Amino acid sequence: MIYLIPSFLSENAVETIPPYVIDVVKNCQVIFAENLRTARRFLKACDPTIVIDNYEWHAIHKTEAGQIPEFQNCLRQNKNVAIISEAGCPGIADPGQILIEIAQQMNVQVKPLVGPSSILLSLMASGMNGQCFTFLGYLPIDASERLKKIRQIEEESSKRDCTQIFIETPYRNDALLKDLLRNCHAETLLCIAVDITSSNESIQTKTISEWKKMELSLHKKPVIFLIKKN
């Protein structure tokens, strides 16, 4: 059995992880984690009695495809395997998808467990269309390509009445925000969701023209951006 283990978005939000998730982890023998150190700290925060050395550990950050043979071997031995991402849900804007695909091909049952997803939580609180939405991941780094993409997704949101959701590396948040404010239409809605589930959580939806009147720094903060042009 493969268990997809959600992890908290903020280290001070342990309560966002249902107790049954940790009960499931205790019944696993192997853990494939995006970041071993973070995953171990996560489990200890949820339950200090967990014995970290009881598990067989494998790191999948940037080397997920290379772990396929070992992953397949664990499945052939009928071991219970947990997949843990850095924050949120495995396979959703985080590693795990490649291994999950292998499990499906091998007809091994995959069990997703309930936990926080910054993408869905930001959409829920944005007031934007939750019936039709697209998650785009990261926008292009190249300036001209990024500008082209911003214009494209803004028009797409209007054409399809579809909320467009995307993210950026935390240290480039302010640069992306500046590009959005400079190039989107004044009436376009922009939701900025910051530090979701933490004590500093802020999820606000305003027009581009309203955002331009505010001073805002998103540097090195976890942020989800949502756009909807009416």
C-alpha positions, -999 to +999 in steps of 0.1 A: +000+000+000+012+035-008+001+063+016+003+099+005+011+118+037+002+155+039+025+177+059+018+211+075+023+243+057+035+261+088+055+244+116+032+261+141+001+245+126+005+209+137-033+208+143-039+209+106-027+173+103-055+148+113-044+123+140-052+093+118-024+104+094+002+097+120-014+064+129-010+054+093+027+064+093+033+042+123+021+012+102+046+020+073+080+005+070+094+028+043+093+065+038+101+084+005+104+120+014+112+152-005+136+163+023+146+138+049+155+163+077+122+182+073+102+150+071+118+136+103+112+169+121+076+169+108+069+134+122+085+143+156+064+175+158+032+155+152+041+127+176+073+127+198+070+090+204+077+081+168+110+063+164+126+077+133+152+049+130+124+023+126+119+034+090+138+028+058+144+063+044+148+075+008+152+111-004+133+121-036+142+158-040+156+162-075+164+125-076+128+110-077+132+092-110+165+076-097+146+061-068+122+041-090+141+008-088+142+009-050+106+020-049+096-009-071+115-033-049+097-021-018+063-026-035+073-061-046+080-069-010+045-057-001+059-031+023+037-002+034+052+030+019+047+066+029+054+095+006+059+128+023+065+162+006+081+193+020+048+211+027+012+203+017+003+172-004+026+149-023+022+151-061+006+185-060+032+210-069+056+188-050+075+156-057+058+122-055+040+121-089+066+099-106+065+073-078+027+074-077+026+068-114+048+037-110+025+024-082-005+028-105+013+009-132+020-019-108-016-020-096-006-011-061-033+007-041-026+044-035-042+060-005-043+098-004-048+112+031-065+144+041-044+174+049-037+211+040-032+222+004-022+258+000-036+258-035-071+247-025-071+268+007-062+299-012-089+293-038-115+286-011-108+320+005-103+340-027-139+345-037-129+335-072-144+308-094-139+275-077-159+256-104-132+262-131-096+268-121-061+261-135-029+256-115+000+267-136+029+261-112+058+285-118+057+312-144+087+316-168+119+332-153+128+350-186+114+385-184+098+386-219+084+351-216+070+359-182+053+391-195+038+370-224+026+344-200+010+370-176-010+385-205-020+351-217-033+338-184-051+371-177-070+368-210-076+331-205-092+337-172-116+361-188-123+340-219-130+308-199-143+324-167-115+304-151-094+313-120-056+311-127-034+300-099+004+301-098+034+303-075+069+317-074+102+310-056+099+330-024+129+353-031+113+363-065+078+370-051+083+408-051+096+408-087+065+388-098+041+410-080+057+441-096+053+425-131+016+417-123+009+452-111+026+468-141+010+446-168-024+434-157-056+454-164-067+478-136-100+459-130-084+424-129-088+407-096-056+395-079-056+373-048-024+371-027-024+343-002+005+345+022+017+322+051-014+300+049-024+283+082+002+303+101-005+330+127+005+356+100-019+342+074-032+368+049-055+360+020-068+391+003-085+397-031-083+431-046-082+447-081-049+455-096-056+492-091-063+487-054-031+467-049-011+495-065-021+518-037-007+495-010+029+488+001+035+451+003+066+429+007+064+392-001+101+385+000+109+350+012+073+342+022+053+313+009+027+328-015+000+316-038-012+340-065-046+339-081-059+360-110-094+364-124-102+390-151-139+397-153 
